[in-house]
Amino acid sequence: MTPIPKTKARLTIIGTGMAGMAGMAAACFASANHIDTVQVGVNSGMIYSSGFLDLMGVHPVESGKVWDNPWDAIEQLISDAPNHPYARLSRSDIRAAMDQFMAFLSAAERPYVADKNQNTEVITPVGTVKPTYAVPRSMWAGAKALKEKQSCLIVDFWGLKAFSAKQIADMLTPRWPAIRYLRVSFPAVGPSADLYPEHMARSLEIESNRIALADAIRPDLGDAMALGLPAILGIYKPREVREHLEELLGVAVFEIPTIPPSVPGTRLKEALDKRLVAGGIRMFAQKRVVTAEVQKNGSFVLSVGDRATGDVEHIIESDGVILAGGRFLGMGLHAGRKAIREPLFDLPVFQPPDRALWHQTNFFDPRGHGINQAGLEIDALFRPTDLAGRPVYDTLFAAGSILAHQDWMRQKCGAGLAIATAYGAVKAFQKML
């Protein structure tokens, strides 16, 4: 029988998938600090990202108060909810986390733009407006056009489903009178063919298709100063695609996210994977940690393979572990018939005392749902704690949406929560080296 191969590492990060951002951010910070790191997870989750990096937009969620300044929002949140994960970090740490992560993305040729002291309003796929902290460079001209109410044309395509330029324009016209819409055929594709954003993005990396697209739009461009397209401006060369279209049409070009799976998320995944591997992170992609054992010296032995079959393909021996696999979709938490549990280490999970309290009767209840606050409670060093508030293991950490006492989706803080807590967890582990 062939022996199961073994790998030793200082740190293992569990999570690259449905949670995505926390695991990838932890790997970025580990790489930057030259920590010998292994990462295990299913990589599909990042493709569901809109590309926006939310830091803090809404608090309290009951009243739906939207904040222009995310730092003021975080300060008020920590005052009102001292158990929120942001309360484990100083403002300078959160800022350093965001700055370092965006610098990492810039080095990976996926630059972001942010007004460091203010949220930016951006356009969503359905034509609403939301606050976010950092915007992909390919979308920044849209935020600028919205703010300045520039004359703008939004374009969609015959055969592209779930993205309507008319709906976006109709939703925004009351606050943005100078916005218009147009539907055209995508280059080399007839009006009856079904279109998919990723295929369109790859197609626009061909110069002749960009020229044909510009020719189709130019007659209706009119006095537009900005042109909005669904997020299809290339996978590997988005800057080249965007700048060429701007040159051809003589206006600022920007993207609007589509519904998932998204091209901006695919770009992030491709760029981060490449950059992390180049930075020394060892990847076990499309794999899961099947079992975890804690040794007498506090180190961990993790079996890696297919959780569905239980087949073990690799053994990792690691001094520390960061749980960054998200909640339910990422399999970081499991919701059973009566309770929520953490399946790998059997850690205590903060949750409503009765399943009947997991959800409100009204799905849109402004108080939110109790299950959205469920997760792991942590100490000041991001270590999951037991019921008495003591760390369960000295070098086991957690980051991202698996943490308790936060409702990232409604608070508009998903990316910021993932990035900042990943920074905190890596920093805490580094102190113990």
C-alpha positions as a Markdown table, in Angstrom:
| # | Residue | x | y | z |
|---|---|---|---|---|
| 1 | Met | 0.0 | 0.0 | 0.0 |
| 2 | Thr | 1.4 | 3.4 | -1.0 |
| 3 | Pro | 2.1 | 5.6 | 2.1 |
| 4 | Ile | 0.1 | 8.8 | 2.3 |
| 5 | Pro | 2.4 | 11.8 | 1.6 |
| 6 | Lys | 3.1 | 14.3 | 4.4 |
| 7 | Thr | 3.7 | 18.0 | 4.5 |
| 8 | Lys | 5.0 | 20.1 | 7.3 |
| 9 | Ala | 4.2 | 23.8 | 7.7 |
| 10 | Arg | 4.2 | 26.5 | 10.3 |
| 11 | Leu | 0.7 | 27.6 | 9.4 |
| 12 | Thr | -2.3 | 26.0 | 7.7 |
| 13 | Ile | -5.2 | 28.2 | 6.4 |
| 14 | Ile | -8.4 | 26.3 | 6.0 |
| 15 | Gly | -10.6 | 28.1 | 3.5 |
| 16 | Thr | -10.4 | 29.4 | 0.0 |
| 17 | Gly | -13.9 | 28.6 | -1.1 |
| 18 | Met | -17.4 | 29.9 | -0.5 |
| 19 | Ala | -16.0 | 32.3 | 2.1 |
| 20 | Gly | -13.1 | 32.9 | -0.1 |
| 21 | Met | -11.9 | 36.4 | 0.9 |
| 22 | Ala | -10.9 | 35.6 | 4.5 |
| 23 | Gly | -8.8 | 32.6 | 3.5 |
| 24 | Met | -7.2 | 34.4 | 0.6 |
| 25 | Ala | -6.5 | 37.5 | 2.7 |
| 26 | Ala | -4.9 | 35.4 | 5.4 |
| 27 | Ala | -2.7 | 33.8 | 2.8 |
| 28 | Cys | -1.7 | 37.2 | 1.5 |
| 29 | Phe | -0.7 | 38.4 | 5.0 |
| 30 | Ala | 1.1 | 35.1 | 5.7 |
| 31 | Ser | 3.1 | 35.4 | 2.5 |
| 32 | Ala | 4.0 | 39.0 | 3.1 |
| 33 | Asn | 5.4 | 38.0 | 6.5 |
| 34 | His | 7.3 | 35.1 | 5.1 |
| 35 | Ile | 5.4 | 32.5 | 7.2 |
| 36 | Asp | 5.7 | 28.9 | 5.8 |
| 37 | Thr | 2.1 | 28.4 | 4.9 |
| 38 | Val | -0.2 | 25.7 | 3.4 |
| 39 | Gln | -3.7 | 26.6 | 2.3 |
| 40 | Val | -6.5 | 24.1 | 1.8 |
| 41 | Gly | -9.9 | 24.7 | 0.3 |
| 42 | Val | -12.3 | 24.7 | -2.6 |
| 43 | Asn | -11.6 | 27.6 | -4.9 |
| 44 | Ser | -15.0 | 28.2 | -6.4 |
| 45 | Gly | -16.3 | 30.8 | -3.9 |
| 46 | Met | -14.3 | 33.8 | -5.1 |
| 47 | Ile | -16.2 | 33.8 | -8.4 |
| 48 | Tyr | -19.4 | 35.0 | -6.5 |
| 49 | Ser | -17.7 | 38.2 | -5.5 |
| 50 | Ser | -19.0 | 41.4 | -7.0 |
| 51 | Gly | -15.5 | 42.8 | -6.8 |
| 52 | Phe | -16.4 | 45.6 | -4.3 |
| 53 | Leu | -14.6 | 45.7 | -1.0 |
| 54 | Asp | -17.1 | 46.7 | 1.6 |
| 55 | Leu | -15.7 | 47.9 | 4.9 |
| 56 | Met | -18.8 | 49.2 | 6.9 |
| 57 | Gly | -21.9 | 50.7 | 5.3 |
| 58 | Val | -25.0 | 50.2 | 7.5 |
| 59 | His | -25.5 | 50.4 | 11.3 |
| 60 | Pro | -27.7 | 49.8 | 13.0 |
| 61 | Val | -29.3 | 47.4 | 10.6 |
| 62 | Glu | -32.7 | 47.8 | 12.3 |
| 63 | Ser | -32.9 | 51.4 | 11.1 |
| 64 | Gly | -30.9 | 50.9 | 8.0 |
| 65 | Lys | -28.7 | 53.9 | 8.6 |
| 66 | Val | -26.2 | 54.3 | 5.8 |
| 67 | Trp | -22.8 | 55.8 | 6.6 |
| 68 | Asp | -20.7 | 58.0 | 4.4 |
| 69 | Asn | -17.6 | 57.5 | 6.7 |
| 70 | Pro | -16.9 | 53.8 | 7.3 |
| 71 | Trp | -14.5 | 54.6 | 10.2 |
| 72 | Asp | -17.2 | 56.5 | 12.1 |
| 73 | Ala | -19.6 | 53.6 | 11.4 |
| 74 | Ile | -17.1 | 51.1 | 12.9 |
| 75 | Glu | -16.5 | 53.3 | 15.9 |
| 76 | Gln | -20.2 | 53.5 | 16.6 |
| 77 | Leu | -20.7 | 49.8 | 15.9 |
| 78 | Ile | -18.0 | 48.8 | 18.4 |
| 79 | Ser | -19.6 | 51.1 | 21.0 |
| 80 | Asp | -23.1 | 49.5 | 20.4 |
| 81 | Ala | -21.9 | 45.9 | 19.9 |
| 82 | Pro | -18.6 | 45.3 | 21.7 |
| 83 | Asn | -18.6 | 41.6 | 20.8 |
| 84 | His | -18.5 | 42.3 | 17.1 |
| 85 | Pro | -15.2 | 41.0 | 15.5 |
| 86 | Tyr | -14.2 | 44.6 | 14.6 |
| 87 | Ala | -13.9 | 45.3 | 18.3 |
| 88 | Arg | -10.9 | 42.9 | 18.4 |
| 89 | Leu | -8.9 | 45.3 | 16.2 |
| 90 | Ser | -7.7 | 48.9 | 16.5 |
| 91 | Arg | -8.6 | 51.4 | 13.7 |
| 92 | Ser | -4.9 | 51.4 | 12.7 |
| 93 | Asp | -4.9 | 47.6 | 12.3 |
| 94 | Ile | -8.1 | 47.7 | 10.2 |
| 95 | Arg | -6.6 | 50.4 | 8.0 |
| 96 | Ala | -3.3 | 48.6 | 7.7 |
| 97 | Ala | -5.2 | 45.4 | 6.7 |
| 98 | Met | -7.1 | 47.2 | 3.9 |
| 99 | Asp | -4.1 | 49.1 | 2.7 |
| 100 | Gln | -1.9 | 46.0 | 2.6 |
| 101 | Phe | -4.5 | 43.8 | 0.9 |
| 102 | Met | -5.1 | 46.4 | -1.8 |
| 103 | Ala | -1.4 | 46.8 | -2.3 |
| 104 | Phe | -1.2 | 43.0 | -2.8 |
| 105 | Leu | -4.0 | 43.2 | -5.4 |
| 106 | Ser | -2.3 | 46.1 | -7.1 |
| 107 | Ala | 0.9 | 44.0 | -7.3 |
| 108 | Ala | -1.2 | 41.2 | -8.8 |
| 109 | Glu | -2.4 | 43.7 | -11.5 |
| 110 | Arg | -5.9 | 44.1 | -10.0 |
| 111 | Pro | -5.7 | 47.7 | -8.7 |
| 112 | Tyr | -8.4 | 49.2 | -6.5 |
| 113 | Val | -9.4 | 52.8 | -5.9 |
| 114 | Ala | -10.7 | 54.1 | -2.6 |
| 115 | Asp | -11.4 | 57.4 | -0.9 |
| 116 | Lys | -9.6 | 56.4 | 2.3 |
| 117 | Asn | -11.9 | 58.3 | 4.7 |
| 118 | Gln | -15.3 | 58.0 | 2.9 |
| 119 | Asn | -17.4 | 55.3 | 1.3 |
| 120 | Thr | -18.1 | 55.5 | -2.4 |
| 121 | Glu | -21.5 | 55.0 | -3.9 |
| 122 | Val | -21.6 | 52.3 | -6.6 |
| 123 | Ile | -24.1 | 50.9 | -9.0 |
| 124 | Thr | -25.4 | 47.4 | -8.4 |
| 125 | Pro | -26.6 | 44.9 | -11.1 |
| 126 | Val | -30.2 | 45.8 | -10.5 |
| 127 | Gly | -29.7 | 49.5 | -10.7 |
| 128 | Thr | -29.7 | 50.3 | -7.0 |
| 129 | Val | -26.9 | 52.2 | -5.3 |
| 130 | Lys | -24.9 | 50.9 | -2.4 |
| 131 | Pro | -21.9 | 52.2 | -0.3 |
| 132 | Thr | -18.6 | 50.5 | -0.5 |
| 133 | Tyr | -15.0 | 51.2 | 0.5 |
| 134 | Ala | -12.9 | 50.2 | -2.4 |
| 135 | Val | -13.8 | 49.8 | -6.1 |
| 136 | Pro | -12.0 | 47.9 | -8.8 |
| 137 | Arg | -10.2 | 50.3 | -11.2 |
| 138 | Ser | -12.5 | 49.0 | -14.0 |
| 139 | Met | -15.5 | 50.3 | -12.1 |
| 140 | Trp | -14.2 | 53.6 | -10.7 |
| 141 | Ala | -15.4 | 55.8 | -13.7 |
| 142 | Gly | -18.9 | 54.7 | -13.0 |
| 143 | Ala | -18.7 | 55.9 | -9.4 |
| 144 | Lys | -17.3 | 59.2 | -10.6 |
| 145 | Ala | -20.1 | 59.5 | -13.3 |
| 146 | Leu | -22.8 | 58.8 | -10.7 |
| 147 | Lys | -21.4 | 61.3 | -8.2 |
| 148 | Glu | -21.0 | 64.1 | -10.8 |
| 149 | Lys | -24.2 | 63.1 | -12.7 |
| 150 | Gln | -22.3 | 63.0 | -16.0 |
| 151 | Ser | -24.1 | 62.2 | -19.3 |
| 152 | Cys | -23.9 | 58.4 | -19.4 |
| 153 | Leu | -24.9 | 55.6 | -21.7 |
| 154 | Ile | -25.5 | 52.1 | -20.2 |
| 155 | Val | -25.3 | 49.2 | -22.7 |
| 156 | Asp | -26.5 | 45.6 | -22.6 |
| 157 | Phe | -26.7 | 42.9 | -25.2 |
| 158 | Trp | -29.2 | 40.7 | -26.9 |
| 159 | Gly | -28.9 | 37.2 | -25.3 |
| 160 | Leu | -27.3 | 38.3 | -22.0 |
| 161 | Lys | -29.7 | 37.4 | -19.2 |
| 162 | Ala | -30.2 | 39.0 | -15.8 |
| 163 | Phe | -28.5 | 42.3 | -16.8 |
| 164 | Ser | -30.8 | 45.1 | -18.1 |
| 165 | Ala | -29.5 | 48.5 | -19.1 |
| 166 | Lys | -33.1 | 49.7 | -19.2 |
| 167 | Gln | -33.8 | 48.6 | -15.7 |
| 168 | Ile | -30.6 | 50.2 | -14.4 |
| 169 | Ala | -31.3 | 53.5 | -16.2 |
| 170 | Asp | -35.0 | 53.5 | -15.1 |
| 171 | Met | -33.9 | 53.0 | -11.5 |
| 172 | Leu | -31.3 | 55.7 | -11.5 |
| 173 | Thr | -33.1 | 58.3 | -13.7 |
| 174 | Pro | -34.8 | 60.1 | -10.7 |
| 175 | Arg | -31.4 | 61.0 | -9.3 |
| 176 | Trp | -29.4 | 60.9 | -12.5 |
| 177 | Pro | -31.4 | 62.4 | -15.4 |
| 178 | Ala | -28.5 | 62.3 | -17.9 |
| 179 | Ile | -28.4 | 58.5 | -18.0 |
| 180 | Arg | -29.6 | 56.5 | -21.1 |
| 181 | Tyr | -29.6 | 52.9 | -22.2 |
| 182 | Leu | -28.9 | 50.9 | -25.3 |
| 183 | Arg | -29.0 | 47.2 | -26.4 |
| 184 | Val | -26.8 | 45.9 | -29.1 |
| 185 | Ser | -25.6 | 42.6 | -30.5 |
| 186 | Phe | -22.4 | 41.3 | -29.2 |
| 187 | Pro | -19.6 | 41.0 | -31.8 |
| 188 | Ala | -19.8 | 37.8 | -33.9 |
| 189 | Val | -22.9 | 36.6 | -32.1 |
| 190 | Gly | -26.4 | 36.8 | -33.4 |
| 191 | Pro | -29.3 | 38.3 | -31.4 |
| 192 | Ser | -30.8 | 34.9 | -30.6 |
| 193 | Ala | -27.7 | 33.3 | -29.0 |
| 194 | Asp | -27.4 | 33.0 | -25.2 |
| 195 | Leu | -24.5 | 35.0 | -23.8 |
| 196 | Tyr | -22.4 | 34.4 | -20.6 |
| 197 | Pro | -20.2 | 37.0 | -19.0 |
| 198 | Glu | -17.1 | 34.9 | -18.8 |
| 199 | His | -17.3 | 33.9 | -22.4 |
| 200 | Met | -17.9 | 37.6 | -23.4 |
| 201 | Ala | -14.9 | 38.7 | -21.3 |
| 202 | Arg | -12.6 | 36.2 | -23.0 |
| 203 | Ser | -13.9 | 37.3 | -26.4 |
| 204 | Leu | -13.1 | 40.9 | -25.7 |
| 205 | Glu | -9.4 | 40.1 | -25.2 |
| 206 | Ile | -9.3 | 39.7 | -29.0 |
| 207 | Glu | -8.7 | 43.2 | -30.5 |
| 208 | Ser | -11.0 | 42.7 | -33.5 |
| 209 | Asn | -13.9 | 42.0 | -31.2 |
| 210 | Arg | -13.3 | 45.2 | -29.2 |
| 211 | Ile | -13.2 | 47.2 | -32.5 |
| 212 | Ala | -16.5 | 45.6 | -33.6 |
| 213 | Leu | -18.1 | 46.4 | -30.2 |
| 214 | Ala | -17.0 | 50.0 | -30.4 |
| 215 | Asp | -18.4 | 50.3 | -33.9 |
| 216 | Ala | -21.8 | 48.9 | -32.7 |
| 217 | Ile | -22.0 | 51.5 | -29.8 |
| 218 | Arg | -20.5 | 54.6 | -31.5 |
| 219 | Pro | -23.6 | 55.6 | -33.5 |
| 220 | Asp | -25.7 | 55.9 | -30.3 |
| 221 | Leu | -23.0 | 57.4 | -28.0 |
| 222 | Gly | -24.2 | 60.9 | -28.5 |
| 223 | Asp | -23.0 | 63.4 | -25.8 |
| 224 | Ala | -22.2 | 60.7 | -23.3 |
| 225 | Met | -19.1 | 61.3 | -21.2 |
| 226 | Ala | -19.1 | 57.8 | -19.7 |
| 227 | Leu | -20.1 | 54.4 | -21.0 |
| 228 | Gly | -21.3 | 51.6 | -18.6 |
| 229 | Leu | -21.0 | 47.9 | -19.6 |
| 230 | Pro | -21.7 | 44.7 | -17.7 |
| 231 | Ala | -18.5 | 43.4 | -16.2 |
| 232 | Ile | -17.1 | 41.7 | -19.3 |
| 233 | Leu | -13.8 | 43.6 | -20.0 |
| 234 | Gly | -11.5 | 40.7 | -20.1 |
| 235 | Ile | -10.3 | 38.1 | -17.6 |
| 236 | Tyr | -6.5 | 38.4 | -17.8 |
| 237 | Lys | -6.1 | 41.8 | -19.4 |
| 238 | Pro | -8.9 | 44.1 | -18.1 |
| 239 | Arg | -6.9 | 47.3 | -18.2 |
| 240 | Glu | -5.9 | 46.7 | -21.8 |
| 241 | Val | -9.5 | 45.9 | -22.8 |
| 242 | Arg | -10.9 | 49.0 | -21.0 |
| 243 | Glu | -8.2 | 51.4 | -22.2 |
| 244 | His | -8.6 | 50.2 | -25.8 |
| 245 | Leu | -12.3 | 50.8 | -25.7 |
| 246 | Glu | -11.8 | 54.2 | -24.2 |
| 247 | Glu | -9.4 | 55.1 | -27.0 |
| 248 | Leu | -11.8 | 53.8 | -29.7 |
| 249 | Leu | -14.8 | 55.7 | -28.3 |
| 250 | Gly | -13.3 | 58.7 | -26.6 |
| 251 | Val | -15.2 | 58.4 | -23.4 |
| 252 | Ala | -14.6 | 56.9 | -19.9 |
| 253 | Val | -15.6 | 53.2 | -19.9 |
| 254 | Phe | -16.6 | 51.4 | -16.7 |
| 255 | Glu | -18.1 | 48.1 | -15.6 |
| 256 | Ile | -21.2 | 47.2 | -13.6 |
| 257 | Pro | -21.2 | 43.9 | -11.8 |
| 258 | Thr | -23.4 | 41.1 | -13.1 |
| 259 | Ile | -25.2 | 38.6 | -10.9 |
| 260 | Pro | -22.9 | 35.7 | -9.8 |
| 261 | Pro | -20.8 | 34.0 | -11.0 |
| 262 | Ser | -19.0 | 37.2 | -11.8 |
| 263 | Val | -16.0 | 38.1 | -14.0 |
| 264 | Pro | -14.6 | 40.4 | -11.3 |
| 265 | Gly | -14.6 | 37.5 | -8.9 |
| 266 | Thr | -12.9 | 35.2 | -11.5 |
| 267 | Arg | -10.2 | 37.9 | -12.0 |
| 268 | Leu | -9.5 | 38.1 | -8.3 |
| 269 | Lys | -9.3 | 34.3 | -8.0 |
| 270 | Glu | -6.9 | 33.9 | -11.0 |
| 271 | Ala | -4.7 | 36.8 | -9.9 |
| 272 | Leu | -4.5 | 35.8 | -6.2 |
| 273 | Asp | -3.9 | 32.2 | -6.9 |
| 274 | Lys | -1.0 | 33.1 | -9.2 |
| 275 | Arg | 0.5 | 35.7 | -6.8 |
| 276 | Leu | 0.2 | 33.5 | -3.7 |
| 277 | Val | 1.9 | 30.5 | -5.3 |
| 278 | Ala | 4.7 | 32.8 | -6.5 |
| 279 | Gly | 4.9 | 34.1 | -2.9 |
| 280 | Gly | 5.5 | 30.6 | -1.5 |
| 281 | Ile | 2.0 | 29.6 | -0.4 |
| 282 | Arg | 1.5 | 25.9 | -1.0 |
| 283 | Met | -2.0 | 25.2 | -2.3 |
| 284 | Phe | -4.2 | 22.2 | -1.9 |
| 285 | Ala | -6.9 | 23.4 | -4.2 |
| 286 | Gln | -10.3 | 21.7 | -4.5 |
| 287 | Lys | -9.5 | 19.7 | -1.4 |
| 288 | Arg | -10.9 | 19.8 | 2.2 |
| 289 | Val | -9.6 | 19.0 | 5.6 |
| 290 | Val | -11.3 | 15.7 | 6.5 |
| 291 | Thr | -10.1 | 15.3 | 10.0 |
| 292 | Ala | -8.0 | 17.3 | 12.5 |
| 293 | Glu | -6.1 | 16.0 | 15.5 |
| 294 | Val | -4.3 | 18.0 | 18.2 |
| 295 | Gln | -1.0 | 16.7 | 19.4 |
| 296 | Lys | 0.3 | 16.9 | 23.0 |
| 297 | Asn | 2.7 | 19.7 | 22.1 |
| 298 | Gly | -0.3 | 21.8 | 20.7 |
| 299 | Ser | 0.5 | 21.2 | 17.0 |
| 300 | Phe | -2.0 | 19.9 | 14.5 |
| 301 | Val | -2.2 | 16.9 | 12.2 |
| 302 | Leu | -4.7 | 17.4 | 9.4 |
| 303 | Ser | -5.8 | 14.9 | 6.9 |
| 304 | Val | -6.7 | 16.3 | 3.5 |
| 305 | Gly | -8.8 | 14.8 | 0.8 |
| 306 | Asp | -12.4 | 14.4 | -0.3 |
| 307 | Arg | -14.8 | 15.0 | 2.6 |
| 308 | Ala | -17.7 | 13.4 | 0.7 |
| 309 | Thr | -15.9 | 10.0 | 0.5 |
| 310 | Gly | -13.6 | 10.4 | 3.5 |
| 311 | Asp | -10.6 | 9.4 | 1.3 |
| 312 | Val | -7.4 | 10.8 | 2.7 |
| 313 | Glu | -4.8 | 11.9 | 0.1 |
| 314 | His | -2.4 | 13.9 | 2.2 |
| 315 | Ile | -1.3 | 14.6 | 5.8 |
| 316 | Ile | -0.3 | 18.1 | 7.0 |
| 317 | Glu | 1.5 | 18.7 | 10.2 |
| 318 | Ser | 1.2 | 22.3 | 11.3 |
| 319 | Asp | 2.1 | 24.5 | 14.2 |
| 320 | Gly | -0.9 | 26.7 | 13.8 |
| 321 | Val | -4.3 | 26.7 | 12.0 |
| 322 | Ile | -6.6 | 29.5 | 10.9 |
| 323 | Leu | -10.2 | 28.6 | 10.3 |
| 324 | Ala | -11.4 | 30.8 | 7.4 |
| 325 | Gly | -13.9 | 28.5 | 5.7 |
| 326 | Gly | -17.0 | 30.7 | 6.2 |
| 327 | Arg | -20.3 | 29.6 | 7.6 |
| 328 | Phe | -22.7 | 27.1 | 6.0 |
| 329 | Leu | -21.9 | 27.3 | 2.3 |
| 330 | Gly | -18.2 | 27.0 | 3.0 |
| 331 | Met | -18.8 | 24.2 | 5.4 |
| 332 | Gly | -17.2 | 26.0 | 8.3 |
| 333 | Leu | -20.4 | 25.5 | 10.2 |
| 334 | His | -23.1 | 22.8 | 10.0 |
| 335 | Ala | -26.8 | 23.4 | 10.8 |
| 336 | Gly | -28.4 | 20.2 | 12.1 |
| 337 | Arg | -32.0 | 19.6 | 13.0 |
| 338 | Lys | -31.5 | 21.1 | 16.5 |
| 339 | Ala | -28.3 | 23.0 | 16.6 |
| 340 | Ile | -25.4 | 24.5 | 14.7 |
| 341 | Arg | -22.0 | 22.9 | 15.2 |
| 342 | Glu | -18.4 | 23.4 | 14.0 |
| 343 | Pro | -17.6 | 20.1 | 12.4 |
| 344 | Leu | -13.8 | 19.9 | 12.3 |
| 345 | Phe | -12.7 | 20.7 | 15.9 |
| 346 | Asp | -16.2 | 20.5 | 17.5 |
| 347 | Leu | -15.8 | 24.0 | 18.8 |
| 348 | Pro | -18.6 | 25.7 | 20.8 |
| 349 | Val | -20.8 | 27.8 | 18.5 |
| 350 | Phe | -22.7 | 30.9 | 19.7 |
| 351 | Gln | -26.3 | 30.5 | 18.5 |
| 352 | Pro | -29.9 | 31.2 | 19.4 |
| 353 | Pro | -31.0 | 28.9 | 22.3 |
| 354 | Asp | -33.7 | 27.3 | 20.2 |
| 355 | Arg | -34.0 | 26.5 | 16.5 |
| 356 | Ala | -37.3 | 28.4 | 16.5 |
| 357 | Leu | -35.3 | 31.6 | 17.1 |
| 358 | Trp | -33.0 | 31.1 | 14.1 |
| 359 | His | -35.3 | 33.1 | 11.8 |
| 360 | Gln | -37.9 | 35.8 | 12.1 |
| 361 | Thr | -41.4 | 35.1 | 10.7 |
| 362 | Asn | -40.9 | 37.9 | 8.2 |
| 363 | Phe | -37.9 | 37.3 | 5.9 |
| 364 | Phe | -37.3 | 41.1 | 5.6 |
| 365 | Asp | -37.7 | 41.8 | 9.4 |
| 366 | Pro | -35.5 | 44.8 | 10.1 |
| 367 | Arg | -34.1 | 43.1 | 13.2 |
| 368 | Gly | -32.5 | 40.5 | 11.0 |
| 369 | His | -32.3 | 36.7 | 11.7 |
| 370 | Gly | -30.7 | 35.2 | 14.8 |
| 371 | Ile | -28.8 | 32.6 | 12.7 |
| 372 | Asn | -26.9 | 35.4 | 11.0 |
| 373 | Gln | -25.2 | 36.2 | 14.3 |
| 374 | Ala | -24.2 | 32.6 | 14.9 |
| 375 | Gly | -20.5 | 31.6 | 14.8 |
| 376 | Leu | -17.4 | 31.2 | 16.8 |
| 377 | Glu | -16.6 | 33.4 | 19.7 |
| 378 | Ile | -13.0 | 34.5 | 20.0 |
| 379 | Asp | -10.6 | 36.1 | 22.4 |
| 380 | Ala | -8.4 | 39.2 | 21.8 |
| 381 | Leu | -6.0 | 37.0 | 19.7 |
| 382 | Phe | -8.7 | 35.6 | 17.4 |
| 383 | Arg | -8.6 | 32.2 | 19.1 |
| 384 | Pro | -12.0 | 30.4 | 19.4 |
| 385 | Thr | -13.0 | 30.1 | 23.0 |
| 386 | Asp | -14.9 | 27.7 | 25.2 |
| 387 | Leu | -18.0 | 28.5 | 27.2 |
| 388 | Ala | -15.9 | 30.0 | 29.9 |
| 389 | Gly | -14.2 | 32.4 | 27.5 |
| 390 | Arg | -10.8 | 30.5 | 27.4 |
| 391 | Pro | -9.1 | 29.7 | 24.1 |
| 392 | Val | -9.7 | 26.1 | 23.2 |
| 393 | Tyr | -6.2 | 25.7 | 21.6 |
| 394 | Asp | -3.3 | 28.1 | 21.9 |
| 395 | Thr | -2.5 | 28.3 | 18.1 |
| 396 | Leu | -6.0 | 27.7 | 16.6 |
| 397 | Phe | -7.4 | 31.0 | 15.1 |
| 398 | Ala | -10.5 | 32.0 | 13.2 |
| 399 | Ala | -11.3 | 34.7 | 10.7 |
| 400 | Gly | -14.1 | 35.9 | 8.5 |
| 401 | Ser | -17.8 | 35.1 | 8.4 |
| 402 | Ile | -17.4 | 32.1 | 10.7 |
| 403 | Leu | -17.1 | 34.6 | 13.6 |
| 404 | Ala | -20.1 | 35.3 | 15.8 |
| 405 | His | -21.9 | 38.6 | 16.6 |
| 406 | Gln | -21.8 | 40.0 | 13.1 |
| 407 | Asp | -24.3 | 40.2 | 10.2 |
| 408 | Trp | -21.9 | 41.1 | 7.4 |
| 409 | Met | -24.4 | 41.0 | 4.5 |
| 410 | Arg | -26.8 | 43.5 | 6.0 |
| 411 | Gln | -24.1 | 45.6 | 7.6 |
| 412 | Lys | -22.2 | 45.9 | 4.3 |
| 413 | Cys | -18.9 | 44.9 | 5.8 |
| 414 | Gly | -18.2 | 41.5 | 4.3 |
| 415 | Ala | -14.8 | 42.1 | 2.6 |
| 416 | Gly | -13.6 | 44.4 | 5.4 |
| 417 | Leu | -14.6 | 41.8 | 8.1 |
| 418 | Ala | -12.8 | 39.0 | 6.2 |
| 419 | Ile | -9.6 | 41.1 | 5.5 |
| 420 | Ala | -9.3 | 42.7 | 8.9 |
| 421 | Thr | -9.9 | 39.6 | 10.9 |
| 422 | Ala | -7.5 | 37.6 | 8.7 |
| 423 | Tyr | -4.9 | 40.3 | 9.4 |
| 424 | Gly | -5.6 | 40.0 | 13.1 |
| 425 | Ala | -5.3 | 36.2 | 13.1 |
| 426 | Val | -2.0 | 36.2 | 11.1 |
| 427 | Lys | -0.6 | 38.9 | 13.4 |
| 428 | Ala | -1.6 | 36.9 | 16.5 |
| 429 | Phe | 0.0 | 33.7 | 15.2 |
| 430 | Gln | 3.2 | 35.6 | 14.2 |
| 431 | Lys | 3.5 | 36.8 | 17.8 |
| 432 | Met | 3.7 | 33.2 | 18.9 |
| 433 | Leu | 6.5 | 32.2 | 16.5 |
